[in-house]
Amino acid sequence: MPVTIRDVARASGVHISTVSRTFSAPHLVNPETRVRVLACAEDLGYRPNRAARALITGRTHNIGLIIADIANPFFPPLIKAAEGQARHRDYHVFVADTNEDPTAEEELVHALAKQVDGVLLCSPRMSNSLIEQLSREVPLVVVNRQVTGLPCVLMDVGQGARSAIEHLIGLGHRGIALLGGPRSSWTNREMRRAASAAARAGGAELTVLGPNAPTEVGGSAVAEQVRRSGVSAVLAYNDLMAIGLIEGLDALGVRVPQEVSVVGVDDITLSRLTRPKLTTVATPTGAAGRTAVDMLLQQDIESPRGARGSGAGTALGVRRTTAQVMLQTDLVIRDSTGPGPYARPARPLAAPRGPDPHCPAGPGIPTAATGDAVAS
């Protein structure tokens, strides 16, 4: 027969209510008693009934994680990190995929609201006003999207786009294309804003091509348009599009990076496996997943579910956070970017000089350096 809470209470010499509090509100139990109860539960193989505990505490210890596209390699590291952090906090994660569909996002939030204690919305495509409305139904943390008044975990794609454009300008590129992603994407807007400013500051012309599907097929489909545009470099919305673009350009006989340099965003595993290896803006997806879980658990999911909704939470002093965390991105330079049409010619190496007849070589007196030893 399965071990029950009564068995644990009998073995540890405490009342059943004390065992219940040990698992549902451990901070209310004397530390010595808590250790004894947990040790007995471990010895007996007792596992608390989450459904029963939810009836008492009003908490399910479940978190919803809604993502835009589970097939996109950007998301699995985020999912894995979020699940690990949640498990460490004694929470389980339900993952749901919307396939870039804002209607599906809304339906999933409604469906999960009664089954979880909070929801992480990753790269949502819904409007800000709808996201704010849904936050009254269930606690939300938004990842990769800025929504005023709601807790958000952001990756500084603006800084990443600036670094990428500056890198391309430094290589001698003056005609640069930005391959846009979904129209409703916050990342897309931030990249366009930052890339445009960086191009103006560096004397380059930025051509925006898009919106496009944020997939390999989306990148490949725009290859002919990139070729016709006459640009010598491209910054893509994400690595998948960049990889697809490289494939499409290769099919057209356009060499990367000899004729067109390409930069992606995300630093997914595939970016290191392509040929040429992809220059990209690395985004901290694992850190974003962990941070989002922590931010969610700081909210009112630690309060009874009956206190939520219709403003009741605020009236009862339920804690909410509107914190916004910005995580740093980094440019990773690999093989898909090279010199552009306006690259500065390399300085010629100084011609080696013969030995000075008036200053014979000797200990401590340098002779002419060979070409390999001259610093560039």
BARO-309215 format. One line per 8 residues: number of its first residue (from 1); their letters; for each residue x negated, y negated, z negated of N, C-alpha, C. Coordinates in steps of 0.05 Angstrom, whole numbers. Layout:
<setis>
NUM = A = X/Y/Z/X/Y/Z/X/Y/Z | ...
</setis>
This chain:
<setis>
1 = MPVTIRDV = -17/24/0/0/0/0/-18/-25/0 | -8/-46/13/-24/-71/14/-26/-83/-14 | -48/-96/-18/-53/-110/-44/-36/-135/-45 | -23/-140/-68/-5/-163/-70/-17/-183/-90 | -4/-206/-91/-13/-227/-109/-11/-218/-138 | 9/-200/-144/12/-190/-171/-12/-173/-179 | -23/-158/-160/-47/-141/-166/-70/-159/-173 | -73/-181/-159/-96/-199/-164/-92/-213/-192
9 = ARASGVHI = -67/-220/-198/-62/-233/-224/-67/-214/-246 | -59/-189/-243/-64/-169/-264/-94/-164/-268 | -108/-161/-246/-137/-155/-248/-153/-178/-259 | -145/-203/-254/-160/-226/-263/-149/-237/-290 | -127/-226/-300/-116/-234/-326/-104/-261/-326 | -92/-270/-304/-79/-296/-303/-50/-293/-292 | -35/-314/-293/-8/-313/-284/-8/-314/-253 | 14/-304/-241/16/-304/-212/14/-332/-201
17 = STVSRTFS = 25/-352/-215/25/-379/-205/-4/-390/-203 | -21/-380/-221/-49/-389/-221/-63/-378/-196 | -57/-353/-189/-68/-341/-165/-59/-357/-140 | -33/-364/-140/-22/-379/-118/-36/-406/-115 | -40/-420/-138/-53/-446/-136/-82/-443/-128 | -95/-421/-135/-123/-417/-127/-126/-417/-97 | -106/-407/-83/-108/-407/-53/-95/-431/-40 | -75/-443/-53/-60/-465/-40/-70/-492/-49
25 = APHLVNPE = -79/-495/-74/-89/-520/-85/-112/-515/-105 | -135/-505/-95/-157/-496/-112/-167/-518/-131 | -164/-543/-123/-174/-565/-140/-158/-568/-166 | -135/-555/-167/-118/-556/-191/-124/-533/-211 | -143/-516/-204/-149/-493/-220/-176/-496/-233 | -178/-489/-259/-204/-490/-273/-225/-475/-257 | -249/-487/-252/-269/-474/-236/-276/-445/-243 | -279/-440/-270/-285/-413/-278/-263/-393/-271
33 = TRVRVLAC = -238/-402/-275/-215/-385/-269/-214/-381/-239 | -219/-402/-223/-218/-399/-194/-238/-379/-184 | -262/-380/-195/-283/-361/-187/-275/-333/-193 | -263/-329/-217/-255/-302/-226/-233/-291/-208 | -213/-308/-202/-191/-300/-185/-201/-293/-157 | -218/-310/-145/-228/-305/-118/-245/-279/-117 | -260/-274/-139/-276/-250/-140/-259/-225/-141 | -237/-226/-157/-219/-203/-158/-205/-199/-132
41 = AEDLGYRP = -197/-221/-119/-183/-219/-93/-202/-206/-73 | -227/-214/-73/-246/-202/-55/-251/-172/-60 | -253/-165/-85/-257/-137/-93/-233/-120/-84 | -209/-131/-88/-185/-115/-81/-178/-116/-51 | -191/-134/-36/-185/-137/-8/-159/-152/-3 | -153/-170/-21/-128/-186/-19/-131/-208/2 | -112/-211/19/-111/-234/37/-84/-248/34 | -85/-274/28/-60/-289/23/-42/-289/48
49 = NRAARALI = -16/-288/43/4/-289/64/8/-318/73 | -2/-324/96/-1/-352/105/27/-362/109 | 45/-345/118/73/-353/122/86/-360/95 | 81/-343/75/92/-349/49/80/-374/37 | 53/-377/41/40/-401/30/51/-426/44 | 57/-424/70/68/-447/84/95/-456/72 | 111/-436/64/137/-443/52/134/-459/26 | 112/-452/11/107/-466/-15/94/-493/-11
57 = TGRTHNIG = 74/-494/6/57/-518/8/67/-536/31 | 83/-526/49/91/-542/72/69/-544/93 | 48/-528/90/26/-529/109/22/-502/122 | 16/-501/148/12/-476/162/-17/-468/163 | -35/-487/159/-64/-482/163/-70/-474/192 | -54/-485/210/-58/-482/239/-61/-509/252 | -78/-510/272/-83/-535/288/-78/-529/317 | -64/-547/331/-61/-544/359/-83/-559/374
65 = LIIADIAN = -93/-547/395/-114/-560/412/-105/-559/440 | -97/-582/451/-86/-584/478/-107/-596/496 | -114/-582/517/-135/-591/535/-124/-594/563 | -138/-610/579/-128/-616/606/-131/-593/626 | -153/-578/624/-158/-556/643/-178/-537/631 | -168/-514/624/-185/-494/611/-206/-482/630 | -201/-485/656/-221/-475/676/-244/-494/679 | -242/-518/669/-264/-537/671/-286/-530/650
73 = PFFPPLIK = -311/-525/658/-332/-518/639/-338/-539/618 | -327/-563/621/-331/-584/601/-317/-576/575 | -295/-561/576/-279/-557/552/-287/-533/534 | -297/-511/545/-303/-488/527/-322/-495/503 | -344/-511/507/-360/-517/484/-345/-533/463 | -327/-551/472/-311/-566/454/-292/-548/438 | -279/-529/453/-261/-510/440/-275/-494/419 | -298/-483/426/-314/-466/409/-322/-481/383
81 = AAEGQARH = -331/-506/387/-340/-522/364/-316/-528/346 | -294/-535/358/-270/-542/342/-260/-517/326 | -260/-494/339/-251/-470/326/-270/-463/302 | -296/-466/306/-315/-460/285/-312/-478/262 | -308/-504/267/-304/-524/245/-278/-519/231 | -257/-512/246/-231/-507/233/-232/-482/216 | -245/-461/225/-248/-436/210/-263/-441/184 | -283/-458/185/-299/-466/161/-281/-479/141
89 = RDYHVFVA = -260/-492/150/-241/-506/132/-216/-490/127 | -217/-464/134/-194/-446/130/-170/-453/147 | -175/-462/171/-153/-468/190/-157/-451/215 | -135/-445/229/-136/-431/254/-128/-450/276 | -138/-445/301/-133/-463/323/-117/-448/345 | -96/-461/354/-80/-451/377/-88/-469/401 | -98/-456/423/-107/-471/446/-86/-470/468 | -80/-493/480/-60/-494/501/-71/-510/525
97 = DTNEDPTA = -66/-501/549/-76/-514/573/-53/-528/588 | -58/-553/598/-37/-568/611/-41/-569/642 | -64/-560/651/-70/-561/680/-66/-589/691 | -77/-609/676/-77/-637/684/-48/-648/688 | -28/-636/675/-1/-644/679/10/-659/654 | 15/-685/655/24/-700/632/51/-691/621 | 68/-681/638/94/-670/629/90/-645/612 | 71/-628/620/65/-604/604/53/-612/577
105 = EEELVHAL = 37/-634/577/25/-643/552/47/-651/532 | 66/-666/541/88/-675/523/104/-650/513 | 110/-632/531/125/-608/522/110/-592/502 | 84/-589/506/68/-573/487/66/-586/460 | 64/-613/458/63/-626/432/90/-621/418 | 112/-623/432/138/-618/419/139/-589/410 | 129/-570/426/131/-542/419/114/-535/395 | 90/-548/393/72/-541/372/77/-556/346
113 = AKQVDGVL = 92/-578/348/96/-595/324/106/-581/300 | 123/-561/303/134/-547/280/118/-522/272 | 97/-517/287/81/-492/282/53/-498/272 | 45/-524/273/18/-531/265/19/-555/247 | -4/-560/234/-6/-583/216/-16/-608/230 | -26/-605/254/-35/-628/270/-44/-619/297 | -48/-638/315/-55/-632/343/-79/-649/352 | -98/-635/365/-120/-649/379/-113/-651/408
121 = LCSPRMSN = -111/-676/419/-105/-680/447/-131/-687/461 | -140/-669/479/-166/-673/492/-161/-682/521 | -172/-706/527/-170/-718/554/-141/-718/564 | -122/-728/548/-94/-728/556/-89/-746/580 | -68/-739/596/-61/-755/619/-35/-771/614 | -23/-767/591/1/-782/584/-5/-812/580 | 15/-829/580/11/-857/575/6/-861/545 | -7/-883/539/-13/-890/511/12/-892/495
129 = SLIEQLSR = 33/-904/506/58/-909/491/71/-882/484 | 69/-862/502/80/-836/496/64/-822/475 | 38/-824/476/20/-812/456/27/-824/428 | 30/-850/427/37/-863/402/64/-853/391 | 83/-849/409/109/-839/401/107/-811/390 | 91/-794/403/88/-766/394/73/-765/367 | 56/-784/361/42/-784/336/60/-788/312 | 85/-797/317/104/-799/295/117/-772/289
137 = EVPLVVVN = 114/-754/308/125/-727/304/106/-708/291 | 80/-711/297/59/-694/286/33/-709/285 | 16/-706/265/-10/-719/265/-26/-712/289 | -38/-733/302/-54/-729/326/-82/-741/323 | -101/-728/335/-127/-741/340/-132/-738/370 | -139/-760/383/-143/-761/411/-173/-759/418 | -180/-741/435/-208/-737/443/-212/-746/472 | -233/-763/477/-239/-772/504/-217/-790/515
145 = RQVTGLPC = -205/-805/498/-185/-824/506/-181/-844/483 | -180/-870/489/-177/-890/469/-148/-899/468 | -136/-896/444/-108/-905/440/-108/-922/415 | -101/-947/418/-101/-966/395/-83/-956/373 | -93/-956/348/-77/-948/325/-78/-919/319 | -91/-903/335/-93/-874/330/-122/-866/327 | -128/-845/311/-155/-836/309/-165/-824/335 | -188/-832/344/-199/-823/369/-228/-815/367
153 = VLMDVGQG = -236/-795/381/-264/-787/384/-271/-792/413 | -289/-811/417/-296/-819/444/-325/-812/450 | -330/-807/475/-358/-803/485/-365/-827/502 | -388/-839/497/-394/-865/510/-401/-861/539 | -381/-855/555/-385/-851/584/-392/-877/597 | -384/-900/585/-391/-926/596/-421/-930/596 | -433/-924/574/-462/-926/572/-476/-906/591 | -464/-882/592/-475/-862/610/-474/-871/639
161 = ARSAIEHL = -451/-883/648/-449/-893/675/-469/-915/680 | -473/-933/661/-493/-954/664/-521/-943/668 | -527/-923/651/-554/-911/653/-558/-898/681 | -537/-884/690/-539/-871/716/-543/-891/739 | -527/-912/739/-530/-933/760/-557/-946/759 | -566/-953/735/-593/-965/732/-615/-946/741 | -611/-920/736/-631/-900/746/-632/-900/776 | -608/-901/789/-607/-900/818/-618/-926/830
169 = IGLGHRGI = -612/-949/818/-623/-974/828/-653/-974/825 | -663/-964/803/-692/-962/798/-706/-945/819 | -692/-925/830/-703/-908/851/-702/-921/878 | -689/-945/880/-688/-958/906/-662/-955/921 | -641/-948/908/-615/-945/921/-599/-971/917 | -588/-982/939/-572/-1006/937/-543/-1002/946 | -538/-980/961/-511/-972/968/-504/-947/952 | -486/-950/932/-479/-928/914/-449/-924/914
177 = ALLGGPRS = -441/-899/915/-412/-892/913/-406/-881/886 | -382/-888/875/-372/-876/851/-348/-858/859 | -351/-832/854/-328/-814/860/-310/-814/836 | -287/-827/838/-268/-828/816/-254/-802/810 | -245/-799/785/-229/-776/777/-200/-782/777 | -184/-769/759/-155/-774/758/-149/-803/752 | -128/-814/764/-121/-842/760/-115/-848/731 | -103/-829/717/-94/-835/689/-116/-829/669
185 = SWTNREMR = -140/-823/678/-162/-816/659/-175/-840/647 | -177/-841/621/-192/-862/607/-221/-862/615 | -233/-838/617/-261/-835/626/-265/-848/653 | -246/-844/671/-248/-855/698/-249/-885/697 | -232/-897/681/-231/-927/679/-257/-937/666 | -267/-924/645/-291/-933/632/-315/-931/651 | -317/-909/666/-339/-906/684/-338/-927/706 | -315/-933/717/-312/-953/738/-320/-980/728
193 = RAASAAAR = -311/-988/704/-317/-1014/692/-347/-1017/688 | -359/-997/676/-388/-999/669/-405/-997/694 | -398/-979/713/-414/-976/737/-413/-1001/754 | -390/-1014/756/-387/-1039/772/-405/-1061/760 | -405/-1063/733/-421/-1084/720/-451/-1078/725 | -459/-1053/722/-487/-1046/725/-496/-1051/754 | -479/-1044/773/-486/-1048/802/-489/-1078/808 | -471/-1095/798/-473/-1124/802/-499/-1134/790
201 = AGGAELTV = -505/-1126/766/-529/-1135/752/-554/-1127/766 | -554/-1104/780/-578/-1094/794/-579/-1101/823 | -560/-1117/833/-560/-1124/861/-553/-1102/880 | -537/-1083/871/-528/-1061/888/-498/-1064/894 | -490/-1050/915/-461/-1051/923/-449/-1024/915 | -427/-1025/900/-414/-1001/891/-389/-997/907 | -386/-973/919/-363/-965/934/-348/-944/918 | -323/-950/911/-307/-931/895/-290/-914/914
209 = LGPNAPTE = -293/-888/911/-278/-868/927/-261/-852/909 | -235/-854/911/-218/-839/893/-192/-854/889 | -174/-843/873/-179/-820/854/-182/-793/868 | -194/-774/854/-198/-747/865/-192/-727/843 | -187/-702/852/-184/-680/833/-211/-675/820 | -212/-672/793/-238/-669/779/-249/-641/780 | -251/-630/804/-258/-602/809/-280/-601/830 | -291/-577/833/-311/-572/854/-299/-577/881
217 = VGGSAVAE = -274/-568/885/-260/-572/911/-256/-602/916 | -250/-617/894/-246/-646/897/-272/-659/906 | -294/-650/896/-320/-662/905/-327/-655/933 | -322/-629/941/-329/-620/967/-312/-635/988 | -287/-640/981/-268/-652/1000/-276/-681/1008 | -291/-694/991/-298/-722/996/-326/-725/1009 | -339/-702/1015/-366/-703/1027/-367/-719/1053 | -348/-714/1071/-348/-728/1096/-344/-758/1092
225 = QVRRSGVS = -328/-766/1073/-323/-794/1067/-349/-807/1056 | -363/-792/1040/-389/-802/1030/-408/-807/1053 | -410/-788/1071/-428/-791/1093/-421/-815/1110 | -395/-819/1116/-387/-841/1133/-391/-868/1119 | -391/-868/1093/-394/-893/1078/-422/-905/1081 | -441/-889/1087/-469/-898/1090/-484/-903/1064 | -473/-894/1041/-487/-898/1016/-510/-878/1014 | -529/-885/997/-552/-867/994/-552/-853/967
233 = AVLAYNDL = -532/-859/950/-530/-847/924/-502/-846/915 | -495/-826/897/-468/-822/888/-468/-815/858 | -451/-828/843/-445/-821/815/-417/-808/815 | -415/-783/808/-389/-769/808/-376/-769/780 | -350/-767/780/-335/-768/755/-343/-746/735 | -350/-722/746/-360/-701/728/-379/-682/744 | -391/-664/730/-410/-645/743/-396/-628/764 | -372/-619/759/-358/-602/779/-356/-616/806
241 = MAIGLIEG = -348/-642/805/-345/-657/830/-372/-661/843 | -393/-666/826/-420/-670/837/-430/-645/851 | -425/-622/838/-434/-596/850/-418/-591/876 | -392/-596/876/-377/-593/900/-386/-611/922 | -393/-636/915/-403/-655/935/-428/-645/947 | -447/-635/931/-472/-625/941/-467/-603/961 | -448/-585/955/-442/-563/973/-430/-574/999 | -412/-594/996/-400/-606/1020/-420/-620/1038
249 = LDALGVRV = -439/-635/1025/-459/-649/1041/-478/-629/1054 | -484/-607/1040/-501/-587/1052/-488/-575/1077 | -462/-571/1076/-448/-560/1099/-448/-579/1123 | -451/-605/1117/-452/-626/1138/-481/-631/1147 | -500/-617/1135/-528/-621/1143/-541/-645/1129 | -529/-655/1107/-540/-678/1093/-555/-667/1069 | -581/-674/1067/-598/-662/1046/-596/-679/1020 | -596/-665/998/-597/-677/971/-622/-668/957
257 = PQEVSVVG = -639/-687/948/-635/-716/947/-649/-732/969 | -660/-718/989/-675/-732/1010/-659/-754/1024 | -633/-748/1029/-616/-767/1043/-595/-780/1025 | -585/-765/1006/-565/-776/987/-572/-764/959 | -575/-782/940/-579/-774/912/-552/-771/899 | -550/-751/880/-524/-746/867/-528/-743/837 | -510/-756/822/-511/-755/793/-483/-746/783 | -482/-728/764/-457/-719/752/-453/-729/724
265 = VDDITLSR = -433/-720/711/-428/-726/683/-418/-701/669 | -429/-695/646/-421/-674/627/-444/-656/619 | -462/-650/637/-485/-631/632/-474/-603/625 | -456/-593/642/-446/-566/639/-469/-546/646 | -466/-521/639/-487/-501/644/-493/-499/674 | -473/-501/691/-477/-499/719/-496/-520/730 | -497/-543/717/-514/-565/727/-543/-558/726 | -551/-539/709/-579/-530/708/-584/-506/726
273 = LTRPKLTT = -563/-495/738/-566/-471/754/-564/-477/784 | -554/-501/791/-551/-507/819/-578/-513/832 | -579/-513/858/-603/-522/872/-596/-543/892 | -606/-567/889/-624/-576/868/-610/-578/840 | -626/-576/819/-615/-579/792/-603/-608/790 | -580/-610/777/-565/-635/777/-574/-655/756 | -580/-679/765/-583/-701/747/-556/-708/736 | -553/-712/710/-526/-715/698/-527/-731/673
281 = VATPTGAA = -504/-741/664/-500/-754/639/-490/-733/619 | -506/-726/599/-498/-706/580/-478/-717/560 | -456/-704/556/-435/-712/537/-435/-693/513 | -432/-704/489/-434/-687/465/-407/-673/459 | -400/-653/475/-373/-641/472/-371/-625/446 | -392/-611/438/-391/-596/413/-387/-614/389 | -402/-636/388/-399/-655/366/-371/-668/367 | -360/-672/391/-333/-683/392/-312/-664/381
289 = GRTAVDML = -315/-638/386/-296/-619/375/-297/-618/345 | -321/-617/334/-324/-616/305/-313/-641/291 | -320/-664/303/-312/-690/292/-281/-693/293 | -269/-684/314/-240/-686/317/-226/-669/296 | -236/-645/290/-224/-629/269/-226/-643/242 | -249/-653/236/-253/-667/210/-235/-691/208 | -232/-706/229/-214/-730/229/-185/-722/225 | -177/-700/237/-150/-690/234/-144/-682/205
297 = LQQDIESP = -164/-668/193/-160/-659/166/-161/-681/145 | -170/-704/153/-170/-727/135/-142/-741/135 | -125/-733/153/-99/-746/155/-79/-733/136 | -54/-737/142/-33/-728/124/-26/-699/126 | -43/-683/140/-37/-654/141/-43/-642/114 | -56/-657/96/-60/-647/69/-36/-653/51 | -15/-665/62/9/-672/47/32/-655/58 | 53/-650/42/76/-634/50/88/-643/77
305 = RGARGSGA = 95/-623/93/106/-630/119/132/-646/117 | 146/-642/95/171/-657/92/167/-686/90 | 143/-695/84/137/-724/81/132/-737/108 | 132/-722/130/126/-733/156/151/-741/171 | 145/-757/191/167/-764/210/184/-787/199 | 195/-802/217/214/-824/211/203/-843/191 | 176/-846/190/164/-865/172/163/-855/143 | 173/-831/137/173/-822/110/145/-819/98
313 = GTALGVRR = 126/-811/115/99/-808/106/88/-834/95 | 92/-856/109/82/-882/99/95/-889/73 | 121/-884/70/135/-892/46/124/-876/22 | 115/-852/26/106/-835/4/76/-838/0 | 63/-856/14/34/-860/11/17/-840/25 | 28/-827/45/13/-807/60/-11/-821/74 | -35/-809/73/-58/-821/84/-59/-817/115 | -63/-838/129/-69/-836/158/-94/-851/164
321 = TTAQVMLQ = -108/-843/184/-132/-857/192/-130/-867/221 | -140/-891/226/-141/-901/253/-170/-903/263 | -188/-888/250/-216/-890/256/-221/-882/285 | -241/-895/297/-249/-888/324/-279/-884/324 | -288/-860/331/-316/-853/331/-326/-851/360 | -348/-865/365/-361/-865/391/-386/-849/390 | -388/-827/406/-411/-810/406/-429/-817/430 | -455/-816/426/-474/-824/447/-476/-804/469
329 = TDLVIRDS = -480/-814/493/-486/-798/517/-515/-802/525 | -526/-784/541/-554/-786/549/-558/-778/578 | -573/-793/593/-579/-787/620/-601/-766/621 | -595/-744/636/-614/-722/639/-623/-722/669 | -648/-729/673/-658/-731/701/-669/-704/710 | -658/-694/732/-668/-669/744/-675/-674/773 | -667/-656/791/-677/-656/818/-658/-668/839 | -634/-675/832/-614/-683/852/-616/-713/858
337 = TGPGPYAR = -635/-727/845/-638/-756/851/-667/-760/860 | -671/-778/880/-697/-783/890/-698/-812/901 | -721/-819/913/-725/-847/923/-704/-854/943 | -695/-880/942/-676/-890/961/-689/-908/982 | -673/-920/1000/-684/-936/1022/-701/-960/1012 | -696/-970/988/-710/-993/979/-730/-986/957 | -738/-962/957/-758/-953/937/-784/-968/942 | -797/-977/921/-823/-991/923/-844/-971/932
345 = PARPLAAP = -860/-978/951/-881/-960/960/-901/-955/937 | -911/-931/935/-930/-925/914/-956/-941/920 | -968/-951/899/-993/-965/902/-1015/-946/912 | -1031/-954/932/-1052/-936/941/-1073/-933/920 | -1084/-909/919/-1106/-904/899/-1131/-920/907 | -1144/-930/887/-1169/-945/892/-1190/-927/905 | -1203/-937/925/-1224/-921/939/-1247/-917/919 | -1256/-893/917/-1278/-888/898/-1303/-903/907
353 = RGPDPHCP = -1316/-915/887/-1341/-930/893/-1365/-912/889 | -1385/-917/904/-1410/-902/901/-1425/-911/876 | -1445/-897/869/-1460/-905/845/-1475/-931/850 | -1476/-947/830/-1490/-973/831/-1520/-968/829 | -1535/-975/849/-1564/-969/848/-1578/-984/825 | -1565/-1007/816/-1577/-1022/794/-1568/-1012/767 | -1549/-992/767/-1539/-982/741/-1536/-952/744 | -1558/-937/742/-1557/-908/745/-1540/-895/724
361 = AGPGIPTA = -1526/-873/732/-1508/-859/714/-1524/-846/692 | -1512/-846/669/-1525/-833/646/-1505/-829/624 | -1513/-819/601/-1495/-814/579/-1480/-839/571 | -1453/-838/570/-1437/-860/562/-1432/-880/584 | -1443/-876/608/-1439/-894/630/-1421/-880/651 | -1396/-890/656/-1377/-876/674/-1386/-876/703 | -1382/-854/716/-1385/-853/745/-1358/-857/758 | -1357/-859/785/-1332/-863/799/-1313/-840/794
369 = ATGDAVAS = -1288/-846/789/-1268/-825/784/-1259/-813/811 | -1252/-787/809/-1241/-774/833/-1212/-783/836 | -1200/-778/859/-1172/-785/863/-1154/-773/843 | -1158/-748/834/-1141/-735/815/-1142/-748/788 | -1164/-762/782/-1167/-773/755/-1157/-802/753 | -1150/-814/776/-1140/-842/775/-1111/-843/767 | -1105/-859/747/-1077/-862/738/-1060/-875/759 | -1036/-866/762/-1018/-879/782/-1003/-902/769
</setis>
